[in-house]
Amino acid sequence: MKVAVVGAGIMGASTALALTDRGHEVKIFEQFPLPHAQGSSHGASRIVRRAYPDAFYTEIMLDAYPRWEVLDERLGGQVLYETGLLYVGADSSLDVISMQKGLEALGVEHRVLDHRRIGEVYPAFRAEPGEVGILTPGAGWVSAERAVAGSLQLAQEYGAVLHIQSVADPVALIREFDAVCICAGGWAKDLFGLPLSVTLQTFAYLEVEAQGHGPVWIEDGPHGIYGFPPEPGSSRVKYGVHSPGEEINPRQESRPFSPEKLELLKDFASRRWGIENPLPEPQACLYSSTSNIDFLFGEAESGVFWASPCSGHGFKFGPWVGSLMADFVEQRQHPRDWPRFYHA
Ligand SMILES: Cc1cc2nc3c(=O)[nH]c(=O)nc-3n(C[C@H](O)[C@H](O)[C@H](O)COP(=O)(O)OP(=O)(O)OC[C@H]3O[C@@H](n4cnc5c(N)ncnc54)[C@H](O)[C@@H]3O)c2cc1C
């Protein structure tokens, strides 16, 4: 089949790769020269994990996580780093308690560490008395840049053609193609009138002592600060704020970081890593979030499928979404088969 893919973030790149793997003739349309920092897929790294507090996502990850192992192998390594994930918070926090219960109920391998033992897995992190760390070994991070660029490269090696071109009316492409897959990130909100908040999310890079940064981590609390160990050979960590930032129309080209969120990141570096006067280098990225952080899938008209899987946690599902979009195209599945995500 001749298939158009609109958007070359992780979802479009994964969709193009899944379609070329299945022998389809694929054209990818991306509005910005690559790589670009206008959407949701740029930056060094993204958290991946097998287990979610919500069992629905854990079940999807049973299928989604091994796809990273496959991509990592196809790209010669350096995509997936299984470092474990440490969730740190007060032992009385409701989220900490419910995460622990969820992991126990699902039988997911994990360890609960008191504040002293957190240092055994993450020496650079200063935990407070009364805090615990929940460590899940089946987790880590993927290189976002290498995953997107590598998936596109593989798709192109198998014959996909990339056009750097903005498509004014992606649905109308169905007149020239047998099927269309639209993976437009924050731009999907206006294209399909979706119930999404598109927000600017601040993250930053900071030079640290390379030693002592272990797993990927999330700090429990209203801001959901999260971060990554340095990439091998580097002493620069990436960390960010998960709580929602300012709403933005993605058509506006500037991507300003939030000075308030930057202050939170400076405070974090002093509090948790003991760095005096830290100077994180901030950037911003788009979240496209539904009110309950679920993903959205739909069919705009016959043969035109779209996917909006972000809400700040979609990257880890990228190769799975790519395969699902290919299933939609081949009529093996339909967005309606995913009632929790289906948007008519
Ligand atoms: C700071 C930050 C941290 C995150 N952390 C994590 C994490 O740790 N773990 C995790 O799982 N997820 C995480 N996420 C979420 C994850 O990154 C997103 O779910 C994912 O990147 C969404 O990818 P996408 O391809 O849908 O969107 P995008 O990457 O935005 O790609 C959409 C593409 O479509 C193009 N486009 C749109 N309209 C058109 C058009 N008309 N014509 C041509 N091209 C068009 C855009 O230019 C863009 O390149 C994070 C997101 C951010 C911003």
The ligand as a Gaussian input file, in Angstrom:
#p B3LYP/6-31G(d) Opt

LIG

0 1
 C       10.267000      17.497000      28.405000
 C        9.562000      16.214000      28.072000
 C        9.880000      15.068000      28.780000
 C        9.226000      13.875000      28.495000
 N        9.591000      12.781000      29.192000
 C        9.064000      11.583000      28.861000
 C        9.568000      10.409000      29.480000
 O       10.487000      10.464000      30.306000
 N        9.030000       9.227000      29.115000
 C        8.039000       9.133000      28.196000
 O        7.591000       8.008000      27.917000
 N        7.542000      10.226000      27.573000
 C        8.038000      11.448000      27.878000
 N        7.596000      12.572000      27.256000
 C        6.501000      12.478000      26.268000
 C        7.004000      12.093000      24.891000
 O        8.204000      12.751000      24.588000
 C        5.901000      12.347000      23.853000
 O        4.816000      11.503000      24.163000
 C        6.352000      12.060000      22.423000
 O        7.571000      12.687000      22.127000
 C        5.283000      12.531000      21.438000
 O        5.776000      12.295000      20.138000
 P        4.963000      12.698000      18.848000
 O        5.673000      12.087000      17.703000
 O        3.509000      12.401000      19.047000
 O        5.034000      14.313000      18.798000
 P        6.197000      15.271000      18.244000
 O        7.518000      14.814000      18.672000
 O        5.809000      16.671000      18.576000
 O        6.137000      15.075000      16.675000
 C        5.096000      15.630000      15.903000
 C        5.733000      16.056000      14.594000
 O        4.717000      16.355000      13.648000
 C        5.176000      17.446000      12.867000
 N        3.992000      18.051000      12.232000
 C        2.879000      18.475000      12.875000
 N        1.977000      18.940000      11.979000
 C        2.544000      18.789000      10.748000
 C        2.085000      19.088000       9.426000
 N        0.880000      19.605000       9.201000
 N        2.915000      18.823000       8.390000
 C        4.142000      18.263000       8.606000
 N        4.620000      17.969000       9.849000
 C        3.819000      18.219000      10.895000
 C        5.853000      18.335000      13.901000
 O        6.708000      19.275000      13.313000
 C        6.571000      17.317000      14.759000
 O        7.882000      17.061000      14.294000
 C        8.211000      13.805000      27.500000
 C        7.890000      14.954000      26.783000
 C        8.563000      16.150000      27.050000
 C        8.172000      17.363000      26.262000

